[in-house]
Amino acid sequence: MSLAVYDSAIAQGSDWYINYQYEDSNGVPINLTGYTAKMQFRSLPNDPIVALTLDSANGIEILGVYGLIKVHATANQTGSMSAGYYYYDLEVTAPSTNIVTRIIQGQFQINPQVTR
């Protein structure tokens, strides 16, 4: 259950999908039933401006017993972000205790869109 670091790229103006499997140290999926999730992208970690927010109501689906978190940013959402580098993290919140756990973080490059 250590914090994962994942860096990648997103094509500006394209749909973007990624799945995260949350597992314990033995590789067993952690049951996320009832959890909520939130992911934000910022140009710098301490930037007050959020470039994109995805959450359980908009872009993040949690398949609880499988420990699977499916993330989807739409073409409109990625198209509204300026090309460049962004920092992000993904946090889950436990339903009964409201304990927040950051499970992944990293940096994404938004590659500029040419075709519009």
C-alpha positions as CSV (number, residue, x, y, z in Angstrom):
1,M,0.0,0.0,0.0
2,S,2.9,2.4,-0.7
3,L,2.3,5.6,-2.6
4,A,2.7,5.0,-6.3
5,V,4.3,7.5,-8.6
6,Y,3.1,7.5,-12.2
7,D,4.2,10.0,-14.9
8,S,2.7,10.1,-18.4
9,A,1.2,12.2,-21.2
10,I,-2.2,13.2,-22.2
11,A,-3.1,14.3,-25.8
12,Q,-4.9,17.7,-25.5
13,G,-8.4,17.5,-26.9
14,S,-8.6,13.7,-26.7
15,D,-10.4,11.4,-24.3
16,W,-8.0,10.0,-21.7
17,Y,-8.6,6.8,-19.8
18,I,-6.5,5.1,-17.1
19,N,-7.2,2.4,-14.6
20,Y,-5.5,2.1,-11.2
21,Q,-5.5,-1.1,-9.2
22,Y,-5.2,-0.5,-5.5
23,E,-3.6,-3.5,-3.8
24,D,-2.0,-4.4,-0.5
25,S,1.7,-5.4,-0.2
26,N,0.7,-9.0,-1.1
27,G,-0.9,-8.0,-4.3
28,V,-4.5,-8.5,-3.0
29,P,-7.0,-5.8,-4.2
30,I,-8.1,-3.5,-1.4
31,N,-11.9,-3.3,-1.1
32,L,-12.9,0.2,-1.9
33,T,-16.7,-0.3,-1.6
34,G,-18.3,3.0,-0.5
35,Y,-15.2,5.0,-1.0
36,T,-15.1,8.3,-3.0
37,A,-12.2,9.5,-5.1
38,K,-10.8,12.8,-6.2
39,M,-8.0,13.8,-8.6
40,Q,-6.7,17.3,-9.4
41,F,-4.2,18.6,-11.9
42,R,-2.3,21.8,-11.2
43,S,0.7,23.5,-13.0
44,L,2.6,23.4,-9.7
45,P,1.7,21.4,-6.6
46,N,1.0,24.6,-4.6
47,D,-0.7,26.5,-7.4
48,P,-4.1,27.8,-6.2
49,I,-5.6,27.4,-9.7
50,V,-6.9,23.9,-10.5
51,A,-6.6,23.0,-14.2
52,L,-8.8,19.9,-13.9
53,T,-10.7,18.1,-11.2
54,L,-12.1,14.6,-11.6
55,D,-14.1,12.9,-8.8
56,S,-16.6,10.1,-8.1
57,A,-19.4,12.2,-9.6
58,N,-17.4,13.3,-12.6
59,G,-14.9,11.1,-14.3
60,I,-13.9,8.5,-11.7
61,E,-15.6,5.2,-11.2
62,I,-14.7,2.9,-8.3
63,L,-15.2,-0.9,-8.6
64,G,-15.1,-1.5,-4.9
65,V,-14.4,-5.2,-4.2
66,Y,-11.8,-5.2,-7.0
67,G,-9.9,-2.2,-5.7
68,L,-10.1,-0.8,-9.2
69,I,-10.4,2.9,-9.9
70,K,-11.3,3.9,-13.5
71,V,-10.5,7.5,-14.5
72,H,-11.8,9.2,-17.6
73,A,-11.2,12.8,-18.7
74,T,-13.2,13.9,-21.7
75,A,-11.9,15.5,-24.9
76,N,-13.5,18.8,-23.8
77,Q,-11.8,18.6,-20.4
78,T,-8.3,17.9,-21.8
79,G,-8.9,20.4,-24.6
80,S,-9.5,23.2,-22.0
81,M,-6.1,22.5,-20.4
82,S,-3.1,24.4,-21.7
83,A,-0.2,22.4,-23.2
84,G,2.6,21.8,-20.7
85,Y,3.4,19.9,-17.5
86,Y,1.0,19.4,-14.6
87,Y,1.2,17.7,-11.2
88,Y,-1.6,15.5,-10.0
89,D,-2.6,13.1,-7.3
90,L,-5.4,10.7,-6.7
91,E,-7.0,10.4,-3.2
92,V,-9.6,8.1,-1.9
93,T,-11.8,8.8,1.1
94,A,-13.1,5.9,3.4
95,P,-16.9,5.9,3.8
96,S,-17.2,5.5,7.6
97,T,-14.1,7.2,8.9
98,N,-13.6,9.9,6.3
99,I,-9.9,9.0,6.3
100,V,-8.2,10.3,3.1
101,T,-5.4,8.3,1.5
102,R,-3.3,9.5,-1.4
103,I,-2.7,6.4,-3.5
104,I,-0.9,7.8,-6.6
105,Q,0.8,11.0,-7.7
106,G,3.0,12.2,-10.5
107,Q,3.3,14.5,-13.4
108,F,1.5,14.6,-16.7
109,Q,2.5,16.4,-19.9
110,I,-0.4,17.8,-22.0
111,N,0.8,17.4,-25.6
112,P,-0.6,20.2,-27.7
113,Q,-3.5,19.6,-30.0
114,V,-3.1,20.5,-33.7
115,T,-6.3,19.3,-35.3
116,R,-9.4,21.3,-34.1
